[in-house]
Amino acid sequence: MEYKVSIFSDNILKGQDKFDYDLFNQICLDYLVDITEFKISPFDLDKISLQGDENLIVFCENRHLDNLIIKNIRNLGSKKAIIGEQVVVFDKAGVKTIFVPLEEDLHLLQKVFTKDENKKYCQFHIFGLSKEQVKNSLENLKSRITGFSYKFIYDNLLCDIVMAYDGQSSLIDDNMVMIASEFKQYLYSENDMGLSEIVIRVLKLQNKTLAIIENVTQGEIAESLLKFQGQSVLKKVSFEDFETKTNEQLCEKAEVFKKESQSDVAVVMSGQEVEGGLNFTFALAVNGEIHIYKNSFKADKTSCIKMAKNSLLFHLAKKLREKNISF
């Protein structure tokens, strides 16, 4: 279903309050809700006119909500539902206007949006494809699977996809196999777990510790792992700048660091900023072997750092899982 979104708030425009865009986008993703327009405007009751002819989500401060509804009540339809004692939903011949107080938890929207009971829903999380490649693959699936629809969020080589198609949710069918085959080598999760959580869980399951020399990614890897209680498996995190001219030198650095840190797994990275991007190389020492991964990213500095972090975590998770496919 498609919605337009209007936020009426002086405080958000001034930066005094924040709107959780990430959570809102995630909820819309989970329920395959498409946002066709997103506007933030000052709250001026005299100038706000809601026609009730398009699906609309309206956010404003709770103190303004009643007056806003009263002013526009004639255009909102006669059907009204109150969700969680806070969210008000009007239905006018199938067109919905949803009023949400900005002070309330956005998770309330999970009680407003619905899923089709005749559809099977699935989520895939993948790494390494471009946005265009993801869309082409999804359009290919759409042409082959009955009732197929999708929505995805793309962020620095990571892509979260939610799909639905005609079928029973409790069954693993040929369509699911087809979808998995389309993204097979890029897939890292079919549930809510992200890369950092997967790395921490597998390390704990295997009773292994991890040591990292982090420089290129500026602490983002350590920070992401600590969010999932990674302190119990992070043996050492070191921040140091060094230069290695060959892969052999990077391997030697990783081997020495692994021994010095007395860890089971060690990661050492190296990178050079180049015009328009970043050349990023890292060594992963695990199970008596050292693996080298090379990446070249073309983007602004912030995006390159994010992509470097995602690449390292993806390959670390993949290598850790090789002998433990339960995660």
C-alpha positions as CSV (number, residue, x, y, z in Angstrom):
1,M,0.0,0.0,0.0
2,E,1.1,3.5,-0.7
3,Y,1.1,6.4,1.7
4,K,2.1,10.1,1.8
5,V,3.6,11.3,5.0
6,S,3.2,14.8,6.5
7,I,5.0,15.9,9.7
8,F,3.6,19.1,11.2
9,S,6.1,20.2,13.8
10,D,8.1,23.4,14.4
11,N,10.4,21.6,16.9
12,I,11.5,19.0,14.3
13,L,12.1,21.7,11.7
14,K,14.3,23.6,14.2
15,G,16.1,20.4,15.2
16,Q,14.9,20.6,18.8
17,D,13.1,17.2,18.4
18,K,14.1,14.2,16.4
19,F,12.1,11.8,14.2
20,D,13.3,8.2,14.0
21,Y,13.6,7.9,10.2
22,D,15.4,4.5,10.5
23,L,12.8,2.9,12.6
24,F,10.0,4.3,10.5
25,N,11.6,3.0,7.3
26,Q,12.1,-0.4,8.8
27,I,8.5,-0.7,9.8
28,C,7.4,0.4,6.3
29,L,9.8,-2.2,4.9
30,D,8.4,-5.0,7.1
31,Y,4.8,-4.3,5.9
32,L,5.7,-3.5,2.3
33,V,4.4,0.1,2.7
34,D,5.6,2.5,0.0
35,I,6.0,6.2,0.9
36,T,5.4,8.2,-2.2
37,E,5.9,11.6,-0.5
38,F,7.5,12.8,2.8
39,K,7.0,16.4,3.9
40,I,7.9,18.3,7.1
41,S,6.0,21.6,7.6
42,P,5.4,24.0,10.5
43,F,2.2,23.5,12.5
44,D,-0.2,26.1,11.4
45,L,-3.8,25.0,11.9
46,D,-5.3,27.6,9.7
47,K,-3.2,26.4,6.7
48,I,-3.5,22.6,7.1
49,S,-6.1,21.1,4.9
50,L,-6.5,17.3,4.7
51,Q,-8.7,16.2,1.8
52,G,-8.9,12.5,2.6
53,D,-8.6,11.4,-1.0
54,E,-5.1,9.8,-0.7
55,N,-3.7,7.4,1.9
56,L,-1.9,9.7,4.4
57,I,0.1,9.4,7.6
58,V,0.0,12.6,9.7
59,F,2.5,13.2,12.6
60,C,2.1,16.1,15.0
61,E,2.5,16.9,18.7
62,N,-0.2,15.3,20.8
63,R,-1.4,18.7,22.0
64,H,-2.4,19.7,18.5
65,L,-3.9,16.4,17.4
66,D,-7.5,16.9,18.5
67,N,-7.8,20.3,16.9
68,L,-6.2,19.1,13.7
69,I,-8.8,16.2,13.5
70,I,-11.7,18.4,14.4
71,K,-10.8,21.0,11.7
72,N,-10.6,18.3,9.0
73,I,-13.3,15.8,10.3
74,R,-15.6,16.3,7.3
75,N,-13.0,15.1,4.8
76,L,-11.9,12.0,6.8
77,G,-14.8,9.6,6.5
78,S,-17.1,8.1,9.0
79,K,-15.1,5.0,9.9
80,K,-12.8,5.6,12.8
81,A,-10.5,3.3,14.9
82,I,-8.2,4.1,17.8
83,I,-5.1,2.0,18.1
84,G,-3.2,1.8,21.4
85,E,-5.3,4.6,22.7
86,Q,-3.1,7.0,20.8
87,V,-3.2,6.5,17.0
88,V,-6.4,7.5,15.2
89,V,-7.2,5.9,11.9
90,F,-10.0,7.2,9.6
91,D,-11.2,5.2,6.6
92,K,-13.1,7.0,3.8
93,A,-14.1,4.4,1.1
94,G,-10.9,2.5,1.6
95,V,-8.7,5.6,1.8
96,K,-6.9,5.9,5.1
97,T,-5.8,8.9,7.1
98,I,-3.6,7.9,10.1
99,F,-2.9,10.4,12.9
100,V,0.1,9.6,15.0
101,P,1.4,11.8,18.0
102,L,5.1,12.5,17.6
103,E,5.6,11.6,21.3
104,E,4.5,8.0,20.8
105,D,6.5,4.9,20.0
106,L,6.5,4.3,16.2
107,H,6.1,0.6,16.9
108,L,2.4,1.4,17.3
109,L,2.3,1.5,13.5
110,Q,2.8,-2.3,13.6
111,K,-0.7,-2.5,14.9
112,V,-2.0,-0.2,12.2
113,F,-0.4,-1.8,9.1
114,T,-1.5,-5.3,8.1
115,K,-0.2,-8.2,6.1
116,D,-2.2,-10.1,3.6
117,E,-3.2,-13.5,5.1
118,N,-3.0,-15.1,1.7
119,K,0.6,-14.1,1.2
120,K,3.8,-15.7,2.3
121,Y,6.3,-13.1,3.6
122,C,10.1,-13.5,3.8
123,Q,13.0,-11.3,4.4
124,F,16.5,-11.5,3.0
125,H,19.6,-9.6,4.0
126,I,22.4,-9.5,1.4
127,F,25.8,-7.9,0.8
128,G,27.8,-6.9,-2.2
129,L,25.3,-6.2,-5.0
130,S,24.6,-2.8,-6.3
131,K,21.2,-1.2,-5.9
132,E,20.6,-1.7,-9.6
133,Q,21.5,-5.4,-9.5
134,V,19.2,-5.9,-6.5
135,K,16.3,-4.3,-8.4
136,N,17.0,-6.3,-11.6
137,S,17.0,-9.6,-9.6
138,L,13.7,-8.7,-7.8
139,E,12.0,-7.7,-11.1
140,N,13.2,-11.1,-12.6
141,L,11.6,-12.9,-9.6
142,K,8.4,-10.8,-10.0
143,S,8.0,-12.0,-13.6
144,R,8.3,-15.7,-12.4
145,I,6.4,-15.8,-9.1
146,T,2.6,-15.3,-8.8
147,G,1.6,-12.3,-6.7
148,F,5.2,-11.3,-6.0
149,S,5.8,-7.9,-4.5
150,Y,8.8,-6.5,-2.7
151,K,10.4,-3.5,-1.0
152,F,14.1,-3.0,0.0
153,I,16.4,-0.6,1.8
154,Y,19.9,-0.2,0.4
155,D,22.8,1.2,2.5
156,N,26.5,1.0,1.6
157,L,26.5,-2.5,0.0
158,L,24.0,-3.9,2.5
159,C,20.5,-4.5,1.4
160,D,17.4,-5.5,3.4
161,I,14.7,-7.0,1.3
162,V,11.1,-8.0,2.3
163,M,9.1,-10.0,-0.2
164,A,5.6,-11.4,-0.4
165,Y,3.9,-13.8,-2.8
166,D,0.8,-16.0,-3.0
167,G,1.3,-19.0,-0.7
168,Q,1.0,-20.4,2.8
169,S,3.4,-18.9,5.3
170,S,4.1,-22.2,7.1
171,L,5.5,-24.0,4.1
172,I,8.9,-23.9,2.4
173,D,8.0,-24.0,-1.3
174,D,9.7,-23.8,-4.7
175,N,9.4,-20.1,-4.8
176,M,11.4,-19.7,-1.6
177,V,14.1,-21.9,-3.2
178,M,14.0,-19.8,-6.3
179,I,14.5,-16.6,-4.3
180,A,17.3,-18.0,-2.2
181,S,19.0,-19.2,-5.4
182,E,18.8,-15.7,-6.9
183,F,20.8,-14.2,-4.0
184,K,22.7,-17.3,-2.7
185,Q,26.3,-16.1,-2.6
186,Y,25.3,-12.7,-1.2
187,L,22.9,-13.8,1.5
188,Y,23.9,-13.5,5.1
189,S,20.6,-13.5,7.0
190,E,16.9,-14.5,6.6
191,N,15.9,-13.1,10.0
192,D,16.4,-9.9,12.0
193,M,20.0,-10.5,12.8
194,G,22.6,-8.2,11.3
195,L,26.2,-8.8,10.6
196,S,27.6,-7.6,13.9
197,E,25.2,-9.8,15.9
198,I,25.9,-12.8,13.7
199,V,29.7,-12.4,14.3
200,I,29.2,-12.1,18.1
201,R,26.8,-15.0,18.3
202,V,29.0,-17.4,16.3
203,L,32.1,-16.4,18.3
204,K,30.3,-17.1,21.5
205,L,28.9,-20.4,20.2
206,Q,32.4,-21.5,19.1
207,N,33.9,-20.2,22.4
208,K,36.4,-18.1,20.4
209,T,37.8,-14.6,20.9
210,L,38.5,-11.8,18.4
211,A,41.3,-9.2,18.2
212,I,41.2,-6.3,15.8
213,I,43.6,-3.6,14.6
214,E,41.2,-1.0,13.5
215,N,42.4,2.1,11.7
216,V,40.7,2.6,8.3
217,T,37.2,2.1,9.7
218,Q,37.9,4.6,12.6
219,G,36.4,2.4,15.4
220,E,33.1,1.7,13.7
221,I,33.7,-2.1,13.7
222,A,34.4,-2.2,17.5
223,E,31.5,0.0,18.2
224,S,29.1,-2.1,16.2
225,L,30.2,-5.3,17.9
226,L,30.0,-3.8,21.4
227,K,26.3,-3.0,20.8
228,F,25.7,-6.8,21.0
229,Q,27.7,-7.4,24.1
230,G,30.8,-8.0,22.1
231,Q,33.0,-7.2,25.1
232,S,32.9,-10.8,26.2
233,V,34.6,-12.0,23.0
234,L,36.7,-9.0,22.0
235,K,40.1,-9.9,23.3
236,K,41.8,-6.8,22.1
237,V,41.0,-3.7,20.0
238,S,44.0,-1.7,18.8
239,F,44.1,1.6,17.0
240,E,47.3,2.1,15.1
241,D,48.5,3.4,11.8
242,F,51.0,1.3,9.9
243,E,52.0,0.8,6.3
244,T,52.3,-2.6,4.5
245,K,53.4,-2.6,0.9
246,T,52.6,-6.3,0.2
247,N,50.1,-8.9,1.1
248,E,52.9,-10.9,2.7
249,Q,53.6,-8.0,5.1
250,L,50.0,-7.8,6.0
251,C,49.8,-11.5,6.7
252,E,52.9,-11.3,8.9
253,K,51.3,-8.4,10.8
254,A,48.1,-10.5,11.3
255,E,50.0,-13.5,12.5
256,V,52.1,-11.5,15.0
257,F,49.1,-9.7,16.3
258,K,47.1,-12.9,16.8
259,K,49.9,-14.4,18.9
260,E,50.5,-11.2,20.9
261,S,46.7,-10.8,21.6
262,Q,46.3,-14.5,22.4
263,S,43.1,-14.5,20.4
264,D,41.5,-17.2,18.3
265,V,40.7,-14.9,15.5
266,A,42.5,-11.7,14.4
267,V,41.7,-9.0,11.9
268,V,44.2,-6.5,10.6
269,M,43.3,-3.9,8.0
270,S,45.1,-1.5,5.7
271,G,43.9,1.2,3.3
272,Q,44.8,4.1,1.1
273,E,42.6,7.0,0.1
274,V,42.6,7.5,-3.6
275,E,40.9,10.0,-5.8
276,G,37.2,9.5,-5.5
277,G,37.4,6.5,-3.1
278,L,39.3,4.0,-1.0
279,N,41.5,1.0,-1.6
280,F,40.9,-1.3,1.4
281,T,42.6,-4.6,2.3
282,F,42.3,-6.7,5.3
283,A,43.8,-10.0,6.6
284,L,41.7,-12.5,8.6
285,A,43.6,-15.0,10.7
286,V,41.4,-17.9,11.7
287,N,41.7,-21.7,12.0
288,G,45.4,-21.7,11.3
289,E,45.0,-19.9,8.1
290,I,45.3,-16.2,7.0
291,H,43.0,-14.9,4.3
292,I,43.5,-11.7,2.4
293,Y,40.5,-9.6,1.1
294,K,40.9,-6.7,-1.3
295,N,38.2,-4.0,-2.0
296,S,38.0,-0.8,-4.0
297,F,35.3,1.6,-3.1
298,K,34.2,4.6,-5.1
299,A,32.3,7.1,-3.0
300,D,32.7,9.9,-0.5
301,K,34.9,9.2,2.6
302,T,32.1,8.5,5.0
303,S,30.4,6.0,2.7
304,C,33.8,4.3,2.0
305,I,34.3,3.8,5.7
306,K,30.8,2.3,6.0
307,M,31.4,0.0,3.0
308,A,34.7,-1.1,4.4
309,K,33.1,-2.0,7.8
310,N,30.3,-3.9,6.1
311,S,32.7,-5.8,3.8
312,L,34.9,-6.8,6.7
313,L,32.0,-8.0,8.9
314,F,30.4,-9.9,6.0
315,H,33.6,-11.9,5.2
316,L,34.3,-12.4,8.9
317,A,30.8,-13.8,9.5
318,K,31.1,-16.0,6.4
319,K,34.4,-17.4,7.4
320,L,33.3,-18.1,11.0
321,R,30.2,-19.9,9.7
322,E,31.9,-22.3,7.4
323,K,32.0,-25.0,10.0
324,N,28.8,-23.8,11.8
325,I,25.9,-23.5,9.4
326,S,23.3,-23.0,12.2
327,F,23.8,-19.2,12.0
